[in-house]
């Protein structure tokens, strides 16, 4: 049976503890051949603090979830399911449902853009109304839009995005958008 990626639901804030406990349990039960990888999807977030100081920190993309690459059978399922902090697998009727390859790739491209060209983050000096931009973080990531207003003193930009077929003004921080060349 092939090893596939599954999403495991945990108590929010316990993702790292679940990963460490699960790694220990895999070794204890000798399941290294069945459960081969554990990932906590994260991304780097740049925040503009008081005084315009930028601070970069790592943030979980999906708080309360851990990705596990495994071959599911009764034994491996029980080891993961009974790990402290785990509340269950994401799936239908209690059965773990594997991620499609495209879903996994999209998640990991967002968390670790290996092999992708990282777009330059814009600064206040090069954004102007009318410029085409792409949203790179937050709930509207991957939307394209047009700058309608730049607010450098607040570190923000107003962008017109097409959401559900309608032009919608959205206020974003400067580090959430990149210019489209």
VMD Tcl script that builds the backbone (N, CA, C; Angstrom):
set m [mol new atoms 543]
animate dup $m
set s [atomselect $m all]
$s set {name element resname resid chain x y z} {
  {N N UNK 1 A 0.848 -1.184 0.000}
  {CA C UNK 1 A 0.000 0.000 0.000}
  {C C UNK 1 A 0.894 1.247 0.000}
  {N N UNK 2 A 0.490 2.268 -0.722}
  {CA C UNK 2 A 1.285 3.485 -0.855}
  {C C UNK 2 A 1.131 4.376 0.374}
  {N N UNK 3 A 2.183 5.126 0.633}
  {CA C UNK 3 A 2.139 6.095 1.731}
  {C C UNK 3 A 1.553 7.385 1.183}
  {N N UNK 4 A 0.541 7.908 1.867}
  {CA C UNK 4 A -0.151 9.117 1.428}
  {C C UNK 4 A -0.141 10.128 2.564}
  {N N UNK 5 A -0.418 11.376 2.231}
  {CA C UNK 5 A -0.497 12.437 3.229}
  {C C UNK 5 A -1.909 12.507 3.786}
  {N N UNK 6 A -2.010 12.545 5.112}
  {CA C UNK 6 A -3.284 12.662 5.806}
  {C C UNK 6 A -3.227 13.874 6.723}
  {N N UNK 7 A -4.387 14.454 6.984}
  {CA C UNK 7 A -4.473 15.602 7.881}
  {C C UNK 7 A -4.998 15.111 9.222}
  {N N UNK 8 A -4.245 15.431 10.275}
  {CA C UNK 8 A -4.610 15.024 11.631}
  {C C UNK 8 A -5.018 16.274 12.401}
  {N N UNK 9 A -6.187 16.220 13.035}
  {CA C UNK 9 A -6.671 17.344 13.831}
  {C C UNK 9 A -6.118 17.225 15.250}
  {N N UNK 10 A -5.602 18.362 15.775}
  {CA C UNK 10 A -5.055 18.382 17.134}
  {C C UNK 10 A -5.697 19.518 17.909}
  {N N UNK 11 A -5.443 19.543 19.207}
  {CA C UNK 11 A -5.827 20.716 19.980}
  {C C UNK 11 A -4.986 21.879 19.469}
  {N N UNK 12 A -5.599 23.036 19.289}
  {CA C UNK 12 A -4.871 24.200 18.792}
  {C C UNK 12 A -3.775 24.573 19.788}
  {N N UNK 13 A -2.576 24.802 19.261}
  {CA C UNK 13 A -1.436 25.130 20.106}
  {C C UNK 13 A -0.621 23.911 20.510}
  {N N UNK 14 A -1.110 22.712 20.204}
  {CA C UNK 14 A -0.425 21.480 20.573}
  {C C UNK 14 A 0.272 20.810 19.389}
  {N N UNK 15 A 0.347 21.504 18.256}
  {CA C UNK 15 A 0.884 20.894 17.036}
  {C C UNK 15 A 2.309 20.375 17.227}
  {N N UNK 16 A 3.185 21.196 17.822}
  {CA C UNK 16 A 4.584 20.771 18.013}
  {C C UNK 16 A 4.673 19.615 18.999}
  {N N UNK 17 A 3.884 19.664 20.071}
  {CA C UNK 17 A 3.886 18.580 21.053}
  {C C UNK 17 A 3.388 17.285 20.412}
  {N N UNK 18 A 2.344 17.374 19.609}
  {CA C UNK 18 A 1.821 16.186 18.920}
  {C C UNK 18 A 2.898 15.617 17.998}
  {N N UNK 19 A 3.587 16.478 17.256}
  {CA C UNK 19 A 4.636 16.012 16.350}
  {C C UNK 19 A 5.731 15.281 17.126}
  {N N UNK 20 A 6.196 15.879 18.225}
  {CA C UNK 20 A 7.248 15.242 19.035}
  {C C UNK 20 A 6.774 13.928 19.644}
  {N N UNK 21 A 5.566 13.927 20.214}
  {CA C UNK 21 A 5.025 12.700 20.813}
  {C C UNK 21 A 4.831 11.609 19.761}
  {N N UNK 22 A 4.349 12.000 18.590}
  {CA C UNK 22 A 4.119 11.024 17.529}
  {C C UNK 22 A 5.440 10.432 17.037}
  {N N UNK 23 A 6.471 11.257 16.888}
  {CA C UNK 23 A 7.790 10.749 16.481}
  {C C UNK 23 A 8.299 9.722 17.500}
  {N N UNK 24 A 8.122 10.007 18.785}
  {CA C UNK 24 A 8.546 9.077 19.841}
  {C C UNK 24 A 7.738 7.778 19.776}
  {N N UNK 25 A 6.429 7.889 19.568}
  {CA C UNK 25 A 5.572 6.702 19.498}
  {C C UNK 25 A 5.906 5.841 18.280}
  {N N UNK 26 A 6.221 6.483 17.149}
  {CA C UNK 26 A 6.589 5.747 15.928}
  {C C UNK 26 A 7.823 4.893 16.212}
  {N N UNK 27 A 8.807 5.496 16.879}
  {CA C UNK 27 A 10.042 4.773 17.210}
  {C C UNK 27 A 9.755 3.647 18.208}
  {N N UNK 28 A 8.961 3.931 19.227}
  {CA C UNK 28 A 8.632 2.936 20.252}
  {C C UNK 28 A 7.920 1.727 19.661}
  {N N UNK 29 A 6.971 1.968 18.753}
  {CA C UNK 29 A 6.199 0.882 18.155}
  {C C UNK 29 A 6.832 0.309 16.887}
  {N N UNK 30 A 7.982 0.831 16.489}
  {CA C UNK 30 A 8.679 0.305 15.319}
  {C C UNK 30 A 7.930 0.519 14.010}
  {N N UNK 31 A 7.293 1.685 13.861}
  {CA C UNK 31 A 6.491 1.955 12.668}
  {C C UNK 31 A 7.179 2.924 11.701}
  {N N UNK 32 A 8.503 2.999 11.743}
  {CA C UNK 32 A 9.245 3.917 10.874}
  {C C UNK 32 A 8.982 3.659 9.394}
  {N N UNK 33 A 8.663 2.404 9.026}
  {CA C UNK 33 A 8.390 2.068 7.628}
  {C C UNK 33 A 6.977 2.452 7.194}
  {N N UNK 34 A 6.062 2.633 8.155}
  {CA C UNK 34 A 4.673 2.945 7.819}
  {C C UNK 34 A 4.342 4.427 7.964}
  {N N UNK 35 A 4.927 5.084 8.970}
  {CA C UNK 35 A 4.681 6.512 9.189}
  {C C UNK 35 A 6.017 7.204 8.951}
  {N N UNK 36 A 6.138 7.859 7.782}
  {CA C UNK 36 A 7.462 8.291 7.341}
  {C C UNK 36 A 7.738 9.790 7.449}
  {N N UNK 37 A 6.717 10.625 7.640}
  {CA C UNK 37 A 6.978 12.059 7.711}
  {C C UNK 37 A 5.839 12.759 8.438}
  {N N UNK 38 A 6.193 13.833 9.153}
  {CA C UNK 38 A 5.216 14.642 9.868}
  {C C UNK 38 A 5.564 16.098 9.592}
  {N N UNK 39 A 4.597 16.885 9.145}
  {CA C UNK 39 A 4.824 18.294 8.825}
  {C C UNK 39 A 3.793 19.169 9.532}
  {N N UNK 40 A 4.269 20.327 10.009}
  {CA C UNK 40 A 3.378 21.352 10.534}
  {C C UNK 40 A 3.510 22.530 9.570}
  {N N UNK 41 A 2.522 22.750 8.710}
  {CA C UNK 41 A 2.636 23.832 7.734}
  {C C UNK 41 A 2.752 25.203 8.411}
  {N N UNK 42 A 3.841 25.920 8.083}
  {CA C UNK 42 A 4.061 27.262 8.622}
  {C C UNK 42 A 4.448 28.198 7.488}
  {N N UNK 43 A 4.334 29.477 7.752}
  {CA C UNK 43 A 4.779 30.485 6.803}
  {C C UNK 43 A 5.373 31.645 7.584}
  {N N UNK 44 A 6.266 32.389 6.938}
  {CA C UNK 44 A 6.846 33.555 7.571}
  {C C UNK 44 A 5.927 34.740 7.354}
  {N N UNK 45 A 5.623 35.431 8.451}
  {CA C UNK 45 A 4.761 36.605 8.417}
  {C C UNK 45 A 5.611 37.803 8.830}
  {N N UNK 46 A 5.533 38.881 8.050}
  {CA C UNK 46 A 6.226 40.117 8.408}
  {C C UNK 46 A 5.190 41.101 8.906}
  {N N UNK 47 A 5.391 41.553 10.139}
  {CA C UNK 47 A 4.474 42.519 10.723}
  {C C UNK 47 A 5.177 43.862 10.809}
  {N N UNK 48 A 4.431 44.930 10.559}
  {CA C UNK 48 A 4.969 46.269 10.727}
  {C C UNK 48 A 4.532 46.743 12.108}
  {N N UNK 49 A 5.516 46.905 12.997}
  {CA C UNK 49 A 5.239 47.307 14.382}
  {C C UNK 49 A 5.232 48.830 14.487}
  {N N UNK 50 A 4.967 49.334 15.687}
  {CA C UNK 50 A 4.994 50.772 15.940}
  {C C UNK 50 A 6.325 51.350 15.486}
  {N N UNK 51 A 6.269 52.497 14.864}
  {CA C UNK 51 A 7.485 53.145 14.377}
  {C C UNK 51 A 7.948 52.599 13.038}
  {N N UNK 52 A 7.160 51.733 12.391}
  {CA C UNK 52 A 7.513 51.206 11.082}
  {C C UNK 52 A 8.524 50.078 11.107}
  {N N UNK 53 A 8.867 49.563 12.290}
  {CA C UNK 53 A 9.837 48.476 12.395}
  {C C UNK 53 A 9.181 47.167 11.944}
  {N N UNK 54 A 9.880 46.459 11.042}
  {CA C UNK 54 A 9.355 45.184 10.536}
  {C C UNK 54 A 9.873 44.043 11.396}
  {N N UNK 55 A 8.978 43.139 11.715}
  {CA C UNK 55 A 9.337 41.961 12.511}
  {C C UNK 55 A 8.818 40.728 11.788}
  {N N UNK 56 A 9.718 39.764 11.535}
  {CA C UNK 56 A 9.331 38.545 10.850}
  {C C UNK 56 A 9.203 37.425 11.868}
  {N N UNK 57 A 8.106 36.679 11.775}
  {CA C UNK 57 A 7.920 35.541 12.669}
  {C C UNK 57 A 7.288 34.402 11.893}
  {N N UNK 58 A 7.422 33.207 12.441}
  {CA C UNK 58 A 6.833 32.031 11.805}
  {C C UNK 58 A 5.448 31.807 12.400}
  {N N UNK 59 A 4.493 31.547 11.529}
  {CA C UNK 59 A 3.112 31.358 11.954}
  {C C UNK 59 A 2.556 30.083 11.326}
  {N N UNK 60 A 1.733 29.378 12.064}
  {CA C UNK 60 A 1.127 28.159 11.537}
  {C C UNK 60 A 0.062 28.530 10.503}
  {N N UNK 61 A 0.112 27.856 9.360}
  {CA C UNK 61 A -0.847 28.111 8.292}
  {C C UNK 61 A -2.221 27.583 8.689}
  {N N UNK 62 A -2.264 26.379 9.276}
  {CA C UNK 62 A -3.513 25.754 9.693}
  {C C UNK 62 A -3.419 25.367 11.168}
  {N N UNK 63 A -3.650 26.330 12.084}
  {CA C UNK 63 A -3.567 25.992 13.510}
  {C C UNK 63 A -4.510 24.836 13.842}
  {N N UNK 64 A -4.005 23.885 14.611}
  {CA C UNK 64 A -4.817 22.745 15.009}
  {C C UNK 64 A -4.730 21.564 14.059}
  {N N UNK 65 A -3.822 21.631 13.067}
  {CA C UNK 65 A -3.689 20.535 12.110}
  {C C UNK 65 A -2.223 20.184 11.871}
  {N N UNK 66 A -1.974 18.893 11.672}
  {CA C UNK 66 A -0.641 18.371 11.377}
  {C C UNK 66 A -0.788 17.434 10.178}
  {N N UNK 67 A 0.183 17.465 9.259}
  {CA C UNK 67 A 0.164 16.560 8.111}
  {C C UNK 67 A 1.041 15.355 8.421}
  {N N UNK 68 A 0.537 14.160 8.141}
  {CA C UNK 68 A 1.280 12.929 8.407}
  {C C UNK 68 A 1.290 12.084 7.139}
  {N N UNK 69 A 2.487 11.701 6.709}
  {CA C UNK 69 A 2.614 10.813 5.530}
  {C C UNK 69 A 2.758 9.395 6.054}
  {N N UNK 70 A 1.788 8.569 5.703}
  {CA C UNK 70 A 1.756 7.227 6.280}
  {C C UNK 70 A 0.990 6.253 5.406}
  {N N UNK 71 A 1.182 5.003 5.745}
  {CA C UNK 71 A 0.420 3.903 5.168}
  {C C UNK 71 A -0.592 3.534 6.250}
  {N N UNK 72 A -1.867 3.691 5.963}
  {CA C UNK 72 A -2.891 3.478 6.986}
  {C C UNK 72 A -3.286 2.005 7.073}
  {N N UNK 73 A -3.130 1.455 8.269}
  {CA C UNK 73 A -3.708 0.163 8.623}
  {C C UNK 73 A -4.177 0.298 10.065}
  {N N UNK 74 A -4.740 -0.736 10.635}
  {CA C UNK 74 A -5.282 -0.636 11.994}
  {C C UNK 74 A -4.224 -0.202 12.995}
  {N N UNK 75 A -3.006 -0.733 12.857}
  {CA C UNK 75 A -1.928 -0.446 13.791}
  {C C UNK 75 A -1.459 1.014 13.704}
  {N N UNK 76 A -1.127 1.465 12.494}
  {CA C UNK 76 A -0.632 2.833 12.330}
  {C C UNK 76 A -1.724 3.847 12.666}
  {N N UNK 77 A -2.958 3.550 12.278}
  {CA C UNK 77 A -4.082 4.429 12.591}
  {C C UNK 77 A -4.218 4.596 14.100}
  {N N UNK 78 A -4.139 3.489 14.846}
  {CA C UNK 78 A -4.298 3.536 16.301}
  {C C UNK 78 A -3.168 4.326 16.961}
  {N N UNK 79 A -1.940 4.163 16.475}
  {CA C UNK 79 A -0.808 4.893 17.066}
  {C C UNK 79 A -1.008 6.399 16.897}
  {N N UNK 80 A -1.397 6.840 15.701}
  {CA C UNK 80 A -1.609 8.268 15.468}
  {C C UNK 80 A -2.826 8.745 16.247}
  {N N UNK 81 A -3.921 8.025 16.138}
  {CA C UNK 81 A -5.189 8.436 16.758}
  {C C UNK 81 A -5.094 8.540 18.274}
  {N N UNK 82 A -4.277 7.671 18.906}
  {CA C UNK 82 A -4.162 7.661 20.364}
  {C C UNK 82 A -2.997 8.485 20.892}
  {N N UNK 83 A -2.372 9.281 20.044}
  {CA C UNK 83 A -1.311 10.185 20.492}
  {C C UNK 83 A -1.961 11.319 21.287}
  {N N UNK 84 A -1.413 11.645 22.466}
  {CA C UNK 84 A -1.995 12.743 23.257}
  {C C UNK 84 A -2.065 14.041 22.450}
  {N N UNK 85 A -3.220 14.703 22.495}
  {CA C UNK 85 A -3.415 15.955 21.772}
  {C C UNK 85 A -4.098 15.775 20.430}
  {N N UNK 86 A -4.138 14.540 19.908}
  {CA C UNK 86 A -4.795 14.270 18.629}
  {C C UNK 86 A -6.284 14.052 18.882}
  {N N UNK 87 A -7.122 14.746 18.092}
  {CA C UNK 87 A -8.566 14.557 18.237}
  {C C UNK 87 A -9.150 13.704 17.125}
  {N N UNK 88 A -8.359 13.462 16.067}
  {CA C UNK 88 A -8.837 12.586 15.003}
  {C C UNK 88 A -8.239 12.936 13.659}
  {N N UNK 89 A -8.611 12.144 12.672}
  {CA C UNK 89 A -8.190 12.383 11.296}
  {C C UNK 89 A -9.260 13.203 10.583}
  {N N UNK 90 A -8.851 13.972 9.607}
  {CA C UNK 90 A -9.815 14.653 8.754}
  {C C UNK 90 A -10.247 13.634 7.704}
  {N N UNK 91 A -11.556 13.449 7.589}
  {CA C UNK 91 A -12.067 12.475 6.643}
  {C C UNK 91 A -13.573 12.389 6.737}
  {N N UNK 92 A -14.118 11.397 6.059}
  {CA C UNK 92 A -15.563 11.210 6.018}
  {C C UNK 92 A -15.927 10.007 6.879}
  {N N UNK 93 A -16.914 10.178 7.739}
  {CA C UNK 93 A -17.402 9.114 8.624}
  {C C UNK 93 A -16.279 8.494 9.459}
  {N N UNK 94 A -15.357 9.325 9.926}
  {CA C UNK 94 A -14.285 8.837 10.784}
  {C C UNK 94 A -13.159 8.123 10.053}
  {N N UNK 95 A -13.285 7.967 8.739}
  {CA C UNK 95 A -12.232 7.311 7.966}
  {C C UNK 95 A -11.261 8.367 7.449}
  {N N UNK 96 A -9.954 8.158 7.662}
  {CA C UNK 96 A -8.982 9.132 7.160}
  {C C UNK 96 A -9.055 9.243 5.640}
  {N N UNK 97 A -9.099 10.471 5.137}
  {CA C UNK 97 A -9.116 10.715 3.705}
  {C C UNK 97 A -7.781 11.339 3.312}
  {N N UNK 98 A -7.042 10.706 2.399}
  {CA C UNK 98 A -5.742 11.262 2.022}
  {C C UNK 98 A -5.893 12.554 1.208}
  {N N UNK 99 A -4.874 13.415 1.336}
  {CA C UNK 99 A -4.836 14.620 0.517}
  {C C UNK 99 A -4.538 14.237 -0.924}
  {N N UNK 100 A -5.115 14.959 -1.866}
  {CA C UNK 100 A -4.709 14.792 -3.264}
  {C C UNK 100 A -3.332 15.418 -3.392}
  {N N UNK 101 A -2.554 14.962 -4.349}
  {CA C UNK 101 A -1.194 15.470 -4.548}
  {C C UNK 101 A -1.219 16.979 -4.766}
  {N N UNK 102 A -2.201 17.463 -5.517}
  {CA C UNK 102 A -2.300 18.898 -5.800}
  {C C UNK 102 A -2.556 19.700 -4.518}
  {N N UNK 103 A -3.364 19.146 -3.608}
  {CA C UNK 103 A -3.634 19.828 -2.340}
  {C C UNK 103 A -2.360 19.914 -1.502}
  {N N UNK 104 A -1.651 18.798 -1.407}
  {CA C UNK 104 A -0.401 18.781 -0.643}
  {C C UNK 104 A 0.600 19.768 -1.246}
  {N N UNK 105 A 0.750 19.755 -2.571}
  {CA C UNK 105 A 1.697 20.656 -3.227}
  {C C UNK 105 A 1.357 22.114 -2.974}
  {N N UNK 106 A 0.080 22.440 -3.006}
  {CA C UNK 106 A -0.341 23.827 -2.775}
  {C C UNK 106 A -0.004 24.253 -1.342}
  {N N UNK 107 A -0.257 23.378 -0.389}
  {CA C UNK 107 A 0.052 23.687 1.009}
  {C C UNK 107 A 1.552 23.878 1.191}
  {N N UNK 108 A 2.343 22.973 0.652}
  {CA C UNK 108 A 3.788 23.031 0.869}
  {C C UNK 108 A 4.438 24.160 0.065}
  {N N UNK 109 A 3.891 24.524 -1.070}
  {CA C UNK 109 A 4.425 25.662 -1.827}
  {C C UNK 109 A 4.226 26.941 -1.023}
  {N N UNK 110 A 3.124 26.996 -0.318}
  {CA C UNK 110 A 2.825 28.169 0.505}
  {C C UNK 110 A 3.748 28.229 1.717}
  {N N UNK 111 A 4.072 27.071 2.279}
  {CA C UNK 111 A 4.881 27.051 3.490}
  {C C UNK 111 A 6.367 27.054 3.223}
  {N N UNK 112 A 6.797 26.457 2.131}
  {CA C UNK 112 A 8.220 26.329 1.846}
  {C C UNK 112 A 8.429 26.452 0.345}
  {N N UNK 113 A 8.562 27.674 -0.145}
  {CA C UNK 113 A 8.609 27.857 -1.594}
  {C C UNK 113 A 9.926 27.414 -2.234}
  {N N UNK 114 A 10.309 26.151 -2.019}
  {CA C UNK 114 A 11.530 25.629 -2.623}
  {C C UNK 114 A 11.317 25.504 -4.124}
  {N N UNK 115 A 12.264 26.018 -4.883}
  {CA C UNK 115 A 12.160 25.923 -6.325}
  {C C UNK 115 A 11.272 26.977 -6.952}
  {N N UNK 116 A 10.626 27.780 -6.118}
  {CA C UNK 116 A 9.822 28.855 -6.673}
  {C C UNK 116 A 10.580 30.154 -6.503}
  {N N UNK 117 A 10.348 31.068 -7.390}
  {CA C UNK 117 A 11.002 32.366 -7.296}
  {C C UNK 117 A 10.160 33.227 -6.376}
  {N N UNK 118 A 10.764 33.633 -5.264}
  {CA C UNK 118 A 10.037 34.459 -4.315}
  {C C UNK 118 A 9.871 35.858 -4.890}
  {N N UNK 119 A 8.635 36.334 -4.981}
  {CA C UNK 119 A 8.439 37.667 -5.516}
  {C C UNK 119 A 9.004 38.714 -4.558}
  {N N UNK 120 A 9.435 39.843 -5.111}
  {CA C UNK 120 A 9.942 40.919 -4.274}
  {C C UNK 120 A 8.777 41.543 -3.537}
  {N N UNK 121 A 8.989 41.786 -2.241}
  {CA C UNK 121 A 7.956 42.470 -1.484}
  {C C UNK 121 A 8.054 43.953 -1.769}
  {N N UNK 122 A 6.930 44.578 -1.941}
  {CA C UNK 122 A 6.924 45.979 -2.293}
  {C C UNK 122 A 7.203 46.838 -1.074}
  {N N UNK 123 A 7.610 48.050 -1.336}
  {CA C UNK 123 A 7.800 49.029 -0.273}
  {C C UNK 123 A 6.931 50.223 -0.602}
  {N N UNK 124 A 6.878 51.166 0.327}
  {CA C UNK 124 A 6.025 52.330 0.124}
  {C C UNK 124 A 6.459 53.136 -1.084}
  {N N UNK 125 A 7.724 53.083 -1.454}
  {CA C UNK 125 A 8.224 53.935 -2.527}
  {C C UNK 125 A 7.844 53.450 -3.927}
  {N N UNK 126 A 7.501 52.180 -4.099}
  {CA C UNK 126 A 7.237 51.720 -5.468}
  {C C UNK 126 A 5.788 51.318 -5.735}
  {N N UNK 127 A 4.899 51.507 -4.796}
  {CA C UNK 127 A 3.479 51.232 -5.047}
  {C C UNK 127 A 2.759 52.522 -5.371}
  {N N UNK 128 A 1.964 52.486 -6.433}
  {CA C UNK 128 A 1.194 53.655 -6.838}
  {C C UNK 128 A -0.200 53.202 -7.261}
  {N N UNK 129 A -1.187 54.080 -7.123}
  {CA C UNK 129 A -2.530 53.736 -7.592}
  {C C UNK 129 A -2.501 53.322 -9.064}
  {N N UNK 130 A -3.263 52.271 -9.381}
  {CA C UNK 130 A -3.332 51.765 -10.746}
  {C C UNK 130 A -2.421 50.583 -11.014}
  {N N UNK 131 A -1.470 50.301 -10.091}
  {CA C UNK 131 A -0.549 49.178 -10.286}
  {C C UNK 131 A -1.267 47.853 -10.047}
  {N N UNK 132 A -0.888 46.845 -10.827}
  {CA C UNK 132 A -1.431 45.494 -10.647}
  {C C UNK 132 A -0.629 44.801 -9.549}
  {N N UNK 133 A -1.331 44.165 -8.600}
  {CA C UNK 133 A -0.679 43.463 -7.505}
  {C C UNK 133 A -1.311 42.102 -7.287}
  {N N UNK 134 A -0.564 41.249 -6.583}
  {CA C UNK 134 A -1.048 39.923 -6.196}
  {C C UNK 134 A -0.989 39.855 -4.678}
  {N N UNK 135 A -2.041 39.351 -4.049}
  {CA C UNK 135 A -2.063 39.161 -2.602}
  {C C UNK 135 A -1.291 37.878 -2.303}
  {N N UNK 136 A -0.285 37.957 -1.407}
  {CA C UNK 136 A 0.576 36.802 -1.149}
  {C C UNK 136 A 0.368 36.167 0.223}
  {N N UNK 137 A -0.402 36.811 1.105}
  {CA C UNK 137 A -0.647 36.190 2.406}
  {C C UNK 137 A -2.010 36.610 2.928}
  {N N UNK 138 A -2.459 35.878 3.933}
  {CA C UNK 138 A -3.762 36.159 4.518}
  {C C UNK 138 A -4.866 35.376 3.834}
  {N N UNK 139 A -6.105 35.594 4.234}
  {CA C UNK 139 A -7.224 34.819 3.693}
  {C C UNK 139 A -7.498 35.082 2.211}
  {N N UNK 140 A -6.993 36.178 1.664}
  {CA C UNK 140 A -7.229 36.488 0.255}
  {C C UNK 140 A -6.014 36.185 -0.608}
  {N N UNK 141 A -5.089 35.374 -0.103}
  {CA C UNK 141 A -3.874 35.018 -0.848}
  {C C UNK 141 A -4.246 34.466 -2.218}
  {N N UNK 142 A -3.433 34.794 -3.215}
  {CA C UNK 142 A -3.570 34.368 -4.605}
  {C C UNK 142 A -4.583 35.178 -5.412}
  {N N UNK 143 A -5.238 36.178 -4.808}
  {CA C UNK 143 A -6.110 37.062 -5.573}
  {C C UNK 143 A -5.257 38.149 -6.223}
  {N N UNK 144 A -5.624 38.551 -7.441}
  {CA C UNK 144 A -4.972 39.660 -8.128}
  {C C UNK 144 A -5.896 40.865 -8.045}
  {N N UNK 145 A -5.289 42.057 -8.016}
  {CA C UNK 145 A -6.095 43.258 -7.945}
  {C C UNK 145 A -5.339 44.475 -8.426}
  {N N UNK 146 A -5.952 45.637 -8.237}
  {CA C UNK 146 A -5.370 46.909 -8.653}
  {C C UNK 146 A -5.330 47.840 -7.445}
  {N N UNK 147 A -4.181 48.489 -7.246}
  {CA C UNK 147 A -4.019 49.426 -6.131}
  {C C UNK 147 A -4.917 50.630 -6.380}
  {N N UNK 148 A -5.732 50.993 -5.378}
  {CA C UNK 148 A -6.560 52.188 -5.516}
  {C C UNK 148 A -6.072 53.308 -4.605}
  {N N UNK 149 A -5.354 52.948 -3.523}
  {CA C UNK 149 A -4.857 53.966 -2.599}
  {C C UNK 149 A -3.676 53.403 -1.827}
  {N N UNK 150 A -2.645 54.235 -1.613}
  {CA C UNK 150 A -1.480 53.842 -0.823}
  {C C UNK 150 A -1.462 54.713 0.427}
  {N N UNK 151 A -1.327 54.061 1.590}
  {CA C UNK 151 A -1.286 54.778 2.867}
  {C C UNK 151 A 0.041 54.455 3.568}
  {N N UNK 152 A 1.151 55.092 3.121}
  {CA C UNK 152 A 2.469 54.731 3.633}
  {C C UNK 152 A 2.622 54.945 5.137}
  {N N UNK 153 A 2.001 55.977 5.672}
  {CA C UNK 153 A 2.141 56.241 7.102}
  {C C UNK 153 A 1.526 55.127 7.947}
  {N N UNK 154 A 0.504 54.467 7.433}
  {CA C UNK 154 A -0.140 53.364 8.144}
  {C C UNK 154 A 0.440 52.019 7.729}
  {N N UNK 155 A 1.289 52.008 6.686}
  {CA C UNK 155 A 1.850 50.749 6.188}
  {C C UNK 155 A 0.789 49.901 5.508}
  {N N UNK 156 A -0.194 50.574 4.892}
  {CA C UNK 156 A -1.308 49.843 4.281}
  {C C UNK 156 A -1.538 50.300 2.849}
  {N N UNK 157 A -2.300 49.490 2.141}
  {CA C UNK 157 A -2.664 49.776 0.759}
  {C C UNK 157 A -4.104 49.304 0.552}
  {N N UNK 158 A -4.865 50.077 -0.220}
  {CA C UNK 158 A -6.237 49.677 -0.556}
  {C C UNK 158 A -6.187 49.093 -1.961}
  {N N UNK 159 A -6.708 47.878 -2.113}
  {CA C UNK 159 A -6.654 47.158 -3.381}
  {C C UNK 159 A -8.072 46.780 -3.783}
  {N N UNK 160 A -8.362 46.926 -5.074}
  {CA C UNK 160 A -9.654 46.503 -5.612}
  {C C UNK 160 A -9.502 45.066 -6.102}
  {N N UNK 161 A -10.198 44.128 -5.458}
  {CA C UNK 161 A -10.167 42.709 -5.826}
  {C C UNK 161 A -11.524 42.315 -6.394}
  {N N UNK 162 A -11.519 41.388 -7.334}
  {CA C UNK 162 A -12.776 40.856 -7.845}
  {C C UNK 162 A -13.106 39.608 -7.045}
  {N N UNK 163 A -14.130 39.727 -6.199}
  {CA C UNK 163 A -14.559 38.619 -5.339}
  {C C UNK 163 A -16.012 38.316 -5.672}
  {N N UNK 164 A -16.284 37.070 -6.030}
  {CA C UNK 164 A -17.621 36.642 -6.442}
  {C C UNK 164 A -18.160 37.527 -7.566}
  {N N UNK 165 A -17.262 37.897 -8.499}
  {CA C UNK 165 A -17.676 38.646 -9.667}
  {C C UNK 165 A -17.891 40.133 -9.443}
  {N N UNK 166 A -17.563 40.646 -8.251}
  {CA C UNK 166 A -17.760 42.071 -7.966}
  {C C UNK 166 A -16.462 42.694 -7.505}
  {N N UNK 167 A -16.201 43.918 -7.934}
  {CA C UNK 167 A -15.035 44.664 -7.485}
  {C C UNK 167 A -15.252 45.049 -6.023}
  {N N UNK 168 A -14.295 44.675 -5.177}
  {CA C UNK 168 A -14.415 44.920 -3.752}
  {C C UNK 168 A -13.144 45.586 -3.241}
  {N N UNK 169 A -13.269 46.742 -2.546}
  {CA C UNK 169 A -12.075 47.367 -1.977}
  {C C UNK 169 A -11.646 46.614 -0.709}
  {N N UNK 170 A -10.347 46.295 -0.629}
  {CA C UNK 170 A -9.820 45.571 0.516}
  {C C UNK 170 A -8.580 46.296 1.014}
  {N N UNK 171 A -8.494 46.513 2.324}
  {CA C UNK 171 A -7.332 47.162 2.910}
  {C C UNK 171 A -6.364 46.082 3.385}
  {N N UNK 172 A -5.114 46.155 2.908}
  {CA C UNK 172 A -4.101 45.161 3.235}
  {C C UNK 172 A -2.833 45.857 3.726}
  {N N UNK 173 A -1.991 45.121 4.432}
  {CA C UNK 173 A -0.695 45.668 4.811}
  {C C UNK 173 A 0.232 45.589 3.606}
  {N N UNK 174 A 1.253 46.431 3.589}
  {CA C UNK 174 A 2.153 46.485 2.437}
  {C C UNK 174 A 2.852 45.164 2.163}
  {N N UNK 175 A 3.114 44.383 3.206}
  {CA C UNK 175 A 3.816 43.114 3.000}
  {C C UNK 175 A 2.895 41.991 2.530}
  {N N UNK 176 A 1.596 42.262 2.403}
  {CA C UNK 176 A 0.660 41.241 1.920}
  {C C UNK 176 A 0.525 41.251 0.402}
  {N N UNK 177 A 1.128 42.238 -0.279}
  {CA C UNK 177 A 0.998 42.322 -1.725}
  {C C UNK 177 A 2.360 42.453 -2.393}
  {N N UNK 178 A 2.431 41.957 -3.628}
  {CA C UNK 178 A 3.615 42.138 -4.476}
  {C C UNK 178 A 3.124 42.637 -5.829}
  {N N UNK 179 A 3.982 43.408 -6.484}
  {CA C UNK 179 A 3.607 43.898 -7.805}
  {C C UNK 179 A 3.684 42.772 -8.816}
  {N N UNK 180 A 2.810 42.831 -9.807}
  {CA C UNK 180 A 2.830 41.855 -10.898}
  {C C UNK 180 A 3.560 42.505 -12.060}
  {N N UNK 181 A 4.557 41.806 -12.532}
  {CA C UNK 181 A 5.377 42.359 -13.623}
  {C C UNK 181 A 4.839 41.922 -14.958}
}
mol reanalyze $m
mol bondsrecalc $m
mol representation Tube
mol addrep $m
